[in-house]
């Protein structure tokens, strides 16, 4: 079960009234729907997208994502693609 995408909205009084400032990415793969990715905003929206990235390393891999993403990838292809994306982002991001 997915964590609620509205947790940020529901906890807006947390952090001494500053709320939560997390953007979440929820993704998975199953035999029926194949790969699915949702971008969850700080305001509690859950938006289905072809792919999404966030975080300080995301700007470094935008072109990699645009060029490398393919509809209908197998689970193994998805796992390899995500591993390469995270590796690239973390190796180029000084944060």
Secondary structure, DSSP 8 states (H G I E B T S, - for coil): ----TTHHHHTTTTTTTT-----EEEEEEETTTEEEEEEE-TTS-EEEES----STTGGGGHHHHHHH--TT--HHHHHHHHHHHHHHHHHH---
